[in-house]
Each structure stands twice: as structure tokens, then as C-alpha cells.
Amino acid sequence: MSTSTNAIISTVAPHTVKKFELISNYVDGWARKIFGFKKSKGVIYIDCMSNSGIYTQEGNIVKGTAIRVAEKMNDIIVNYPNKKAILIFNDFSKEKIDLLKQEINKLNLNSNIEVYYRCEDRSDFLHSLALDNWENFNTLLVYDPYKAEIDWNAITPFLNTWGEVIINHMVSDTNRGAAQARRSDVVNRYEETYQKDISSIIEMGRNKEQLEKIVEAIINRKSEKQHHIASFPFFTRTNGLLYNLILCTTNIEGLKLYKKTAWKLFGGKSSMKNTHDDPSQLSFDFGTDFELNTIPDSSCYTISDIARYIFKNYKNKKTVFLDEIYNDLDKHPVFPSDGFKQEIKNELRKLGAEILKDSISFP
């Protein structure tokens, strides 16, 4: 997260740049899918905390999510002349919105792209959006606060329309701040975010996985439709967990795309956490049982972890169609199949599996 939130142009950390890349890369694939859907009139991208669109890092200008999304949409929509893209940016700071407008005007966007700017409290902004006016448009709401602060009443309508929601869950804020909360407005913020009393939140505050499960449970409870949820963690350079970027989608294709996008961005693993692996280190063959019993790092899975998951779950079937395995991975909250099928097959071979044309035979 930016280190100077009061500045019009904030300083940005490497993990935040990765967040920009994940969201904008996902928007690229999402927009193409929706534009290609016959029923769709187009897409609506909503960023209720858009900032100024540009940041600095070591003296260099870095484009934020808003600018990246606008650029990608401009590149994509030329191939879909009968579709429209609506971009809605909001920030509480008028100065930041004015700068964002100035930067986006420089892009000379396609006439099929409409851009709207608002300068309001994010909850007021979301409550004021009339979803009924957007029939046959697919929405993507990005909800990206600087702290653990989720207004479920504002988000819920977007969970129950034709669209998707990306939520930044700032788990590190809860971890360090809940126990110190004294002011009533701060206490209320945590209680609204986790839908629990502050004493319960403090009790589980050190358990970041538990906090994440609570947020995911609330999403399911607020949703009228079944949602697929995928969450990817972001770390500091010293491996401190800062936040999880959560996708909520009713469409399995959205889940598959988000996982593929994240794993590609993270270089074939589920996060940028430094696991201190040395590829040149000598390895020893302790046998398949040892490999299968290796405990994975749940905050940074690898292709090897996917292969071990498949082996352990299917080895007793002897021979399994690849489609059955891929369908399993498609529904998995973290593991992808799209984009990594050959790599997964290679890891399964190392475990002794035989890869046939359309099936896998286990020893």
C-alpha cells in the first residue's frame, strides 16, 4: 500500500505494483470474455477508491490500476465495435480525481468507452449507483481500502447482480490494530468488517487464516447465488502478510481466469512470498511416499503441490481421465489447470504417474 496516502501522488511499494498488475491483467481477460458473450452489451468497471492513477517508486512514475485498466480497455474494445465499456472512478480526494481525469484524458480513449468520475465517501458512492440501469452489462467492482474496512451493505448488491467483486482484505491491519482499538468508530469498523464483536475479533486476530475464512463466510452468507471465491496473499519483502486480494464470482470461468492470471503473474506459484528455495541445491530421492507427505506452504503453493494433490486424491483409482482432474482443479480455490497443464503433467511424471493421451495412470 502507498506510504503517503495524503499526497496526491503517493509512493508505492513493490507488492502494490503486483496488485495493480493482477487486477489489470484480470480485467483484460474478463473484458474479452464478456465482450464475446452475445447477450452482453458490455462491461462496467467500478473502482470506488481509485486514487490519482499515478504513483512514484524510487523517483519513477508508476501507473496505478485505473490508468492500466483504461489502457487495456482501449486496446481491447477496438475488436468489439458493438460493445461498450463504462469506467467509473471514485475517490474521496477531489485533487486525486482531478489528476486522474487529467491522466486519462491524455489516453484519447475510444468513443465506445465512457468514463465517469465521482468524489464521495466510498459507501455513499456505492449506495448511489443504480444497478437497474445496467441491464445486460457485466460489472466488476474493485473494493480496495487501506485498512480492514468492509461495508457489507454497500457491497452486497454487487454480489447479487450479474458481475464480480474484488475485495482487498487488509488482514495485517486487524492483526496489529484490533487489540489496540479504543475509539468507538474504530471498534465499529472492525465489527462491521468481520460481523463479530470486538472481543471475538481480538481473540482470533493473530490467526490470519481464521480472519480470511470469516470474510469468505460472510460473502457466502450475503450472496443470493453460489459464489466461487479465490484469494491470493500479498507479502512484504520480509514475508509479512499484508492483505489478501479476494475474487467473488458466480461463474466458474471467472474463477479459472483469476487463478491462471495470478499464477502467471507470480511465476508459476500462488504468491510472491520468498520461500528461500535454491534451485541449484542438491535434492535427494526419498520415494513417492515422502514426496506426498511433504507439507506444502499454504501461503505459497507450487506446481509440485498441485501434482501431489492430484496424486494423493486419485492414486487409488489407478487410471483417471484428464478431464476429471481438470474439472477438479477448475473448482479448487487456489490451484489452476488453465495455463499450467503441461507443467502439472511433468510434475506428475516425477511422482511415477504415466501420462497417456487423455488419461493418467498411477503406479
C-alpha positions in Angstrom: 0.0 0.0 0.0 1.2 3.5 -0.6 3.3 5.0 2.1 1.9 8.6 1.8 -1.8 8.4 1.5 -2.3 12.1 2.0 -0.1 13.1 -1.0 -1.8 13.5 -4.4 0.9 11.3 -5.9 1.7 8.6 -3.4 4.9 6.5 -3.1 4.1 2.8 -4.0 5.7 -0.4 -2.7 6.6 -3.4 -5.0 3.7 -5.6 -3.6 1.2 -2.8 -4.5 2.5 -2.7 -8.1 1.9 -6.5 -8.3 -1.6 -5.8 -7.1 -2.1 -3.3 -9.9 -0.8 -5.9 -12.3 -3.1 -8.7 -11.0 -6.3 -6.6 -11.2 -5.5 -5.0 -14.6 -4.4 -8.4 -16.1 -7.6 -10.0 -14.9 -9.6 -7.1 -16.3 -8.0 -7.8 -19.7 -9.2 -11.4 -19.7 -12.5 -10.6 -18.1 -13.5 -7.9 -20.6 -12.6 -10.2 -23.6 -14.8 -12.9 -22.2 -17.8 -10.6 -21.6 -17.5 -8.8 -24.9 -17.5 -12.1 -26.6 -20.8 -13.1 -24.9 -23.7 -12.5 -27.3 -26.1 -11.4 -24.6 -23.7 -8.8 -23.2 -24.0 -5.1 -24.1 -20.6 -4.5 -22.5 -18.8 -4.1 -19.2 -18.8 -1.7 -16.3 -15.6 -1.4 -14.2 -16.1 0.3 -10.9 -13.2 1.5 -8.6 -14.6 3.1 -5.5 -11.1 4.0 -4.2 -9.2 4.8 -7.4 -6.6 7.3 -6.1 -4.9 9.6 -8.6 -4.0 6.9 -11.1 -0.2 7.5 -10.9 2.4 6.8 -8.2 6.1 7.1 -7.7 8.7 4.4 -7.0 12.3 5.3 -6.5 11.8 8.5 -8.4 10.0 6.9 -11.3 6.3 7.3 -12.3 4.2 4.1 -11.9 0.8 3.7 -13.4 -1.9 2.6 -11.0 -4.8 0.3 -11.6 -7.1 3.0 -13.0 -4.7 4.0 -15.8 -3.8 0.4 -16.6 -7.4 -0.6 -16.8 -8.3 2.3 -19.1 -5.4 1.5 -21.4 -6.2 -2.2 -21.6 -9.9 -1.5 -22.3 -8.9 0.9 -25.0 -6.8 -1.8 -26.7 -9.5 -4.5 -26.4 -12.6 -2.6 -27.4 -11.5 -1.9 -31.0 -12.2 -5.6 -31.7 -15.7 -5.3 -30.3 -17.3 -2.3 -32.1 -20.8 -3.1 -31.0 -19.9 -3.2 -27.3 -19.5 -0.5 -24.7 -17.2 -0.1 -21.7 -18.1 2.1 -18.8 -15.4 3.1 -16.3 -16.4 4.6 -13.0 -13.7 6.0 -10.8 -14.3 7.4 -7.3 -12.0 8.8 -4.6 -12.7 10.9 -1.6 -10.0 13.4 -2.6 -11.0 15.9 -5.3 -7.4 16.6 -6.0 -6.7 12.9 -6.8 -9.8 12.6 -9.0 -8.8 15.8 -10.9 -5.3 14.4 -11.6 -6.8 11.0 -12.6 -9.1 12.8 -15.1 -6.2 14.7 -16.5 -4.1 11.5 -17.0 -7.0 9.6 -18.6 -7.8 12.4 -20.9 -4.2 12.0 -22.3 -5.2 8.5 -23.5 -7.7 9.7 -26.1 -10.0 6.7 -25.3 -12.2 5.0 -27.9 -15.6 6.6 -28.4 -17.2 3.3 -27.1 -15.6 3.9 -23.7 -17.5 6.1 -21.3 -15.6 7.4 -18.2 -17.3 8.9 -15.1 -15.7 10.4 -12.1 -17.1 10.9 -8.6 -15.7 12.3 -5.4 -17.6 10.8 -2.5 -17.2 8.6 0.5 -16.9 5.1 -1.0 -20.0 3.8 0.8 -22.2 6.7 -0.2 -20.8 6.3 -3.8 -21.7 2.6 -4.0 -25.2 3.1 -2.5 -25.9 5.8 -5.1 -25.2 3.6 -8.1 -28.4 2.4 -9.7 -27.7 -1.2 -10.8 -31.1 -1.5 -12.5 -29.9 0.9 -15.2 -27.3 -1.5 -16.4 -29.2 -4.4 -17.8 -27.1 -6.9 -19.8 -23.9 -5.2 -18.6 -21.5 -7.2 -16.5 -20.0 -5.3 -13.6 -16.6 -5.7 -11.9 -16.4 -3.8 -8.6 -12.9 -3.3 -7.1 -13.1 -2.5 -3.3 -9.6 -1.6 -2.2 -9.4 0.1 1.2 -6.2 1.0 3.0 -7.2 -0.8 6.2 -9.6 -3.6 7.3 -12.8 -1.8 6.5 -15.5 -3.6 4.5 -19.0 -2.1 4.3 -21.1 -5.2 3.5 -24.3 -3.2 3.0 -22.6 -1.3 0.2 -21.0 -4.4 -1.4 -23.9 -6.8 -1.2 -25.9 -5.5 -4.2 -22.8 -6.1 -6.4 -22.5 -9.7 -5.1 -26.1 -10.3 -6.2 -26.0 -8.8 -9.7 -24.5 -10.1 -13.0 -20.9 -9.4 -12.2 -17.9 -9.9 -10.0 -16.3 -8.3 -6.9 -12.7 -8.0 -6.0 -12.1 -7.2 -2.3 -8.8 -6.2 -0.7 -8.9 -7.7 2.8 -6.2 -5.9 4.8 -5.6 -8.6 7.3 -2.4 -7.0 8.6 -4.4 -4.0 9.9 -6.6 -6.3 12.0 -3.6 -8.3 13.2 -2.0 -5.2 14.7 -4.9 -2.8 15.3 -7.9 -4.7 16.7 -6.4 -5.2 20.2 -5.5 -1.5 20.4 -8.9 -0.2 19.2 -10.4 2.2 21.8 -12.4 4.8 19.8 -15.9 3.7 19.1 -15.7 4.4 15.4 -12.6 2.1 15.1 -14.2 -0.6 17.1 -17.3 -0.4 14.9 -15.2 -0.6 11.8 -13.7 -3.9 12.8 -17.1 -5.3 14.0 -18.7 -4.3 10.7 -15.9 -5.9 8.7 -16.0 -9.3 10.5 -19.6 -9.2 11.7 -18.5 -10.1 15.2 -18.0 -8.3 18.5 -14.6 -6.8 19.1 -13.6 -9.3 21.8 -14.0 -12.2 19.4 -12.0 -10.4 16.7 -9.2 -9.7 19.1 -9.2 -13.3 20.2 -8.6 -14.5 16.6 -6.6 -11.5 15.5 -3.3 -13.4 15.4 -4.9 -16.1 13.2 -4.9 -14.6 9.8 -6.2 -17.7 8.1 -9.2 -17.6 10.5 -9.9 -14.0 9.7 -9.8 -14.8 6.0 -12.3 -17.7 6.5 -14.7 -15.3 8.3 -14.6 -12.8 5.4 -15.3 -15.7 2.9 -18.1 -17.0 5.1 -19.7 -13.5 5.1 -19.5 -13.3 1.3 -21.4 -16.6 1.0 -23.9 -15.5 3.6 -24.6 -12.2 1.8 -24.9 -13.8 -1.6 -28.2 -15.0 -3.1 -26.3 -17.1 -5.6 -23.5 -19.6 -5.1 -20.1 -17.8 -5.4 -16.7 -19.1 -6.3 -14.1 -17.5 -4.2 -10.4 -17.3 -4.8 -7.9 -15.4 -2.6 -4.3 -14.6 -3.1 -1.9 -13.2 -0.5 0.5 -10.3 -0.8 3.6 -10.0 1.3 6.3 -7.5 2.2 9.9 -8.2 1.2 10.4 -9.8 4.6 7.4 -12.1 4.1 5.0 -10.2 6.3 1.4 -10.9 5.1 -0.3 -7.6 4.3 -3.5 -8.4 2.6 -5.5 -10.9 0.5 -7.0 -10.0 -2.8 -10.3 -11.9 -3.0 -12.3 -12.5 -6.1 -16.0 -13.3 -5.8 -17.7 -14.6 -8.9 -20.8 -16.7 -9.7 -19.1 -18.0 -12.9 -16.6 -20.8 -12.9 -14.9 -19.2 -15.9 -14.1 -16.1 -13.7 -12.5 -18.4 -11.0 -10.4 -20.2 -13.6 -9.3 -16.9 -15.2 -8.4 -15.3 -11.8 -6.3 -18.3 -10.8 -4.5 -18.5 -14.1 -3.8 -14.7 -14.1 -2.4 -14.8 -10.5 -0.2 -17.9 -11.0 1.2 -16.5 -14.3 1.9 -13.2 -12.5 3.6 -14.9 -9.6 5.8 -17.0 -11.9 4.1 -20.4 -11.5 3.2 -20.2 -7.8 0.4 -18.8 -5.7 2.2 -15.7 -4.3 5.4 -13.7 -4.3 6.4 -14.9 -0.9 10.1 -15.6 -0.6 10.3 -19.3 0.2 14.1 -19.2 0.1 14.3 -22.1 -2.3 17.6 -22.6 -4.1 17.0 -24.3 -7.5 20.7 -25.3 -7.6 20.6 -27.1 -4.2 21.1 -30.9 -4.3 18.0 -32.9 -4.0 17.6 -36.5 -2.7 15.0 -39.1 -3.8 13.2 -40.2 -0.6 10.5 -42.0 -2.6 6.9 -41.1 -3.6 5.5 -41.5 0.0 7.9 -38.9 1.3 7.0 -36.6 -1.6 3.3 -37.0 -1.0 3.7 -36.4 2.8 5.6 -33.2 2.3 3.7 -30.4 4.0 3.1 -27.5 1.5 3.3 -23.9 2.3 -0.3 -22.8 2.1 0.7 -19.2 1.5 2.9 -20.1 -1.5 1.8 -23.2 -3.4 3.8 -24.5 -6.3 3.2 -26.7 -9.3 4.7 -29.6 -7.3 1.9 -29.1 -4.7 -0.7 -29.4 -7.4 0.8 -32.6 -8.6 1.0 -34.1 -5.1 -2.7 -33.0 -4.5 -3.7 -34.9 -7.7 -1.6 -38.0 -6.9 -2.9 -38.3 -3.3 -6.6 -37.8 -4.4 -6.6 -40.1 -7.4 -3.8 -42.7 -7.0 -6.3 -45.4 -5.7 -8.3 -45.1 -9.0 -5.3 -46.4 -11.0 -6.4 -44.7 -14.2 -8.3 -41.4 -14.4 -9.4 -39.3 -17.3 -7.6 -35.9 -17.5 -10.9 -34.1 -17.9 -12.0 -35.4 -14.4 -8.8 -34.0 -12.9 -9.0 -30.7 -14.7 -12.6 -30.3 -13.6 -11.5 -30.8 -10.0 -8.8 -28.2 -10.4 -11.2 -25.7 -12.0 -13.2 -25.7 -8.8 -10.3 -25.5 -6.5 -10.0 -22.2 -4.7 -6.2 -21.8 -5.4 -4.9 -24.4 -7.8 -5.3 -23.6 -11.6 -5.4 -26.0 -14.5 -5.7 -23.5 -17.3 -2.2 -22.3 -18.4 -0.3 -25.0 -16.4 -1.4 -28.4 -17.8 1.9 -29.3 -19.3 3.8 -28.3 -16.1 1.4 -30.3 -14.0 1.9 -33.4 -16.2 5.7 -33.0 -15.9 5.5 -33.0 -12.1 3.2 -36.0 -12.1 5.7 -37.9 -14.1 8.3 -37.2 -11.4 6.0 -38.9 -9.0 5.8 -42.0 -11.2 2.5 -41.4 -13.0 2.2 -42.3 -16.6 0.6 -39.6 -18.8 -1.5 -41.0 -21.6 -3.3 -39.2 -24.4 -6.4 -38.4 -22.4 -5.8 -40.0 -19.0 -3.3 -40.6 -16.2 -2.2 -44.0 -15.0 -1.0 -44.1 -11.4 1.5 -46.7 -10.2 
